[in-house]
Amino acid sequence: MTGFVLWLARESIPRPQTALAEALGVDTETVQGWESGRRPLANMRAGALLELRRRLPATGADAALVGRLDAAMDRTASSRPASSPTATARIC
């Protein structure tokens, strides 16, 4: 779900994945992974995620969509089993 919200945010700019990756200082494959769900945003370190949320509006992404990343991440985390290391780390 977070990947879809990120895709919507990128489409609101509009920029291709390569341009967004360059603006965020990451590889294009990273952006592709985020959007497809292969690299869930919920698995990012907190500092990296906060930096992503800070930089997205600076690229021109719709601020309301960027704000919806939190709700999408909450839904993703609540759907994980409690024994999941990521879910446990997110709760702590």
DRENPA-3360 file (N, C-alpha, C; in nm, 2 decimals, always signed):
BEGIN
1 = MTGFVLWL = +0.08/-0.12/+0.00/+0.00/+0.00/+0.00/+0.09/+0.13/+0.00 ~ +0.20/+0.13/+0.08/+0.28/+0.25/+0.08/+0.34/+0.27/-0.05 ~ +0.38/+0.17/-0.13/+0.43/+0.18/-0.26/+0.34/+0.25/-0.35 ~ +0.21/+0.22/-0.34/+0.11/+0.29/-0.43/+0.10/+0.43/-0.39 ~ +0.10/+0.46/-0.26/+0.09/+0.60/-0.22/+0.21/+0.68/-0.27 ~ +0.33/+0.62/-0.26/+0.45/+0.68/-0.31/+0.44/+0.71/-0.46 ~ +0.39/+0.61/-0.53/+0.37/+0.62/-0.68/+0.28/+0.74/-0.71 ~ +0.17/+0.75/-0.63/+0.08/+0.86/-0.65/+0.15/+1.00/-0.62;
9 = ARESIPRP = +0.23/+1.00/-0.52/+0.30/+1.12/-0.49/+0.40/+1.16/-0.60 ~ +0.47/+1.06/-0.66/+0.56/+1.08/-0.77/+0.48/+1.13/-0.89 ~ +0.37/+1.07/-0.92/+0.29/+1.11/-1.03/+0.24/+1.25/-1.02 ~ +0.22/+1.30/-0.89/+0.17/+1.43/-0.87/+0.28/+1.54/-0.91 ~ +0.40/+1.50/-0.93/+0.51/+1.60/-0.95/+0.50/+1.66/-1.09 ~ +0.48/+1.59/-1.20/+0.51/+1.45/-1.24/+0.66/+1.44/-1.28 ~ +0.72/+1.33/-1.24/+0.86/+1.30/-1.27/+0.87/+1.15/-1.29 ~ +0.96/+1.11/-1.38/+0.99/+0.97/-1.39/+1.06/+0.92/-1.27;
17 = QTALAEAL = +1.07/+0.79/-1.26/+1.14/+0.73/-1.14/+1.29/+0.77/-1.14 ~ +1.35/+0.78/-1.26/+1.49/+0.82/-1.26/+1.51/+0.96/-1.21 ~ +1.42/+1.05/-1.24/+1.44/+1.19/-1.19/+1.41/+1.20/-1.04 ~ +1.31/+1.13/-0.99/+1.28/+1.13/-0.85/+1.40/+1.06/-0.77 ~ +1.45/+0.95/-0.83/+1.57/+0.89/-0.76/+1.68/+0.99/-0.75 ~ +1.71/+1.06/-0.86/+1.82/+1.16/-0.86/+1.80/+1.27/-0.75 ~ +1.67/+1.31/-0.75/+1.64/+1.42/-0.65/+1.65/+1.38/-0.51 ~ +1.62/+1.24/-0.48/+1.63/+1.19/-0.35/+1.76/+1.13/-0.31;
25 = GVDTETVQ = +1.85/+1.12/-0.41/+1.99/+1.07/-0.39/+1.99/+0.92/-0.37 ~ +1.90/+0.85/-0.44/+1.89/+0.70/-0.43/+1.90/+0.65/-0.57 ~ +1.92/+0.52/-0.58/+1.92/+0.45/-0.71/+1.78/+0.44/-0.77 ~ +1.77/+0.44/-0.90/+1.64/+0.42/-0.96/+1.57/+0.28/-0.91 ~ +1.66/+0.18/-0.90/+1.61/+0.05/-0.85/+1.54/+0.06/-0.71 ~ +1.59/+0.15/-0.63/+1.54/+0.18/-0.50/+1.39/+0.23/-0.51 ~ +1.38/+0.33/-0.59/+1.24/+0.39/-0.61/+1.15/+0.28/-0.67 ~ +1.20/+0.21/-0.77/+1.12/+0.10/-0.83/+1.08/+0.00/-0.72;
33 = GWESGRRP = +1.17/-0.04/-0.63/+1.14/-0.13/-0.52/+1.04/-0.08/-0.43 ~ +1.05/+0.05/-0.39/+0.95/+0.11/-0.30/+0.81/+0.11/-0.36 ~ +0.81/+0.15/-0.49/+0.67/+0.16/-0.55/+0.61/+0.02/-0.58 ~ +0.69/-0.08/-0.60/+0.64/-0.21/-0.63/+0.61/-0.29/-0.50 ~ +0.67/-0.25/-0.39/+0.65/-0.32/-0.27/+0.76/-0.42/-0.24 ~ +0.86/-0.43/-0.33/+0.97/-0.52/-0.31/+1.06/-0.47/-0.20 ~ +1.06/-0.34/-0.18/+1.14/-0.27/-0.07/+1.04/-0.19/+0.01 ~ +0.97/-0.25/+0.10/+0.87/-0.18/+0.18/+0.93/-0.06/+0.25;
41 = LANMRAGA = +0.86/+0.05/+0.25/+0.90/+0.17/+0.32/+0.90/+0.14/+0.47 ~ +0.82/+0.05/+0.52/+0.81/+0.02/+0.66/+0.94/-0.05/+0.71 ~ +1.02/-0.10/+0.61/+1.15/-0.16/+0.65/+1.26/-0.06/+0.66 ~ +1.24/+0.07/+0.62/+1.34/+0.17/+0.63/+1.37/+0.21/+0.77 ~ +1.50/+0.25/+0.79/+1.53/+0.31/+0.92/+1.45/+0.44/+0.94 ~ +1.42/+0.47/+1.06/+1.33/+0.58/+1.09/+1.39/+0.71/+1.04 ~ +1.52/+0.73/+1.05/+1.58/+0.86/+1.00/+1.57/+0.87/+0.85 ~ +1.59/+0.76/+0.78/+1.59/+0.76/+0.64/+1.44/+0.79/+0.59;
49 = LLELRRRL = +1.35/+0.73/+0.66/+1.21/+0.75/+0.62/+1.17/+0.90/+0.65 ~ +1.21/+0.95/+0.76/+1.18/+1.09/+0.79/+1.25/+1.18/+0.68 ~ +1.37/+1.15/+0.64/+1.43/+1.23/+0.54/+1.36/+1.22/+0.40 ~ +1.31/+1.10/+0.37/+1.23/+1.08/+0.25/+1.10/+1.17/+0.25 ~ +1.03/+1.17/+0.37/+0.91/+1.24/+0.38/+0.94/+1.39/+0.38 ~ +1.06/+1.43/+0.43/+1.10/+1.58/+0.42/+1.13/+1.62/+0.28 ~ +1.19/+1.53/+0.20/+1.24/+1.57/+0.07/+1.13/+1.56/-0.04 ~ +1.04/+1.47/-0.02/+0.93/+1.45/-0.12/+0.86/+1.58/-0.16;
57 = PATGADAA = +0.81/+1.66/-0.06/+0.74/+1.78/-0.09/+0.83/+1.88/-0.16 ~ +0.96/+1.88/-0.13/+1.06/+1.97/-0.19/+1.07/+1.94/-0.34 ~ +1.04/+1.81/-0.38/+1.05/+1.78/-0.52/+0.92/+1.82/-0.60 ~ +0.82/+1.87/-0.52/+0.70/+1.91/-0.58/+0.58/+1.81/-0.56 ~ +0.61/+1.71/-0.49/+0.50/+1.61/-0.46/+0.39/+1.67/-0.38 ~ +0.27/+1.62/-0.41/+0.15/+1.67/-0.33/+0.17/+1.64/-0.18 ~ +0.17/+1.74/-0.10/+0.19/+1.73/+0.04/+0.08/+1.64/+0.11 ~ -0.04/+1.64/+0.06/-0.15/+1.56/+0.12/-0.12/+1.41/+0.09;
65 = LVGRLDAA = -0.06/+1.38/-0.03/-0.03/+1.24/-0.06/+0.09/+1.20/+0.03 ~ +0.19/+1.28/+0.04/+0.30/+1.25/+0.13/+0.26/+1.22/+0.27 ~ +0.16/+1.30/+0.32/+0.11/+1.28/+0.45/+0.03/+1.15/+0.47 ~ -0.02/+1.10/+0.36/-0.09/+0.97/+0.36/+0.00/+0.85/+0.37 ~ +0.13/+0.88/+0.36/+0.23/+0.77/+0.37/+0.22/+0.71/+0.52 ~ +0.20/+0.80/+0.61/+0.19/+0.75/+0.75/+0.08/+0.66/+0.77 ~ -0.04/+0.69/+0.72/-0.16/+0.61/+0.73/-0.13/+0.47/+0.66 ~ -0.07/+0.48/+0.55/-0.04/+0.36/+0.47/+0.05/+0.27/+0.55;
73 = MDRTASSR = +0.15/+0.33/+0.61/+0.25/+0.25/+0.69/+0.19/+0.19/+0.81 ~ +0.10/+0.27/+0.87/+0.03/+0.21/+0.99/-0.06/+0.09/+0.95 ~ -0.12/+0.09/+0.83/-0.20/-0.02/+0.79/-0.11/-0.14/+0.76 ~ +0.01/-0.11/+0.70/+0.11/-0.21/+0.66/+0.16/-0.28/+0.79 ~ +0.19/-0.20/+0.89/+0.25/-0.25/+1.01/+0.14/-0.33/+1.09 ~ +0.02/-0.29/+1.09/-0.09/-0.36/+1.16/-0.12/-0.49/+1.10 ~ -0.09/-0.51/+0.97/-0.12/-0.63/+0.90/-0.01/-0.74/+0.92 ~ +0.10/-0.70/+0.98/+0.21/-0.80/+1.00/+0.18/-0.88/+1.13;
81 = PASSPTAT = +0.22/-1.00/+1.13/+0.21/-1.08/+1.26/+0.30/-1.02/+1.37 ~ +0.26/-1.03/+1.49/+0.33/-0.97/+1.60/+0.47/-1.02/+1.62 ~ +0.49/-1.14/+1.57/+0.63/-1.20/+1.58/+0.72/-1.15/+1.48 ~ +0.68/-1.07/+1.38/+0.76/-1.02/+1.28/+0.86/-0.92/+1.34 ~ +0.99/-0.93/+1.31/+1.09/-0.84/+1.37/+1.06/-0.69/+1.33 ~ +1.01/-0.67/+1.21/+0.99/-0.53/+1.17/+0.87/-0.48/+1.25 ~ +0.77/-0.56/+1.27/+0.65/-0.52/+1.34/+0.69/-0.49/+1.49 ~ +0.77/-0.57/+1.54/+0.81/-0.55/+1.68/+0.89/-0.43/+1.69;
89 = ARIC = +0.99/-0.40/+1.60/+1.07/-0.28/+1.60/+0.99/-0.16/+1.59 ~ +0.88/-0.16/+1.51/+0.80/-0.05/+1.48/+0.72/-0.01/+1.61 ~ +0.68/-0.11/+1.68/+0.60/-0.09/+1.80/+0.68/-0.03/+1.91 ~ +0.81/-0.07/+1.92/+0.90/-0.03/+2.03/+0.93/+0.12/+2.02;
% end
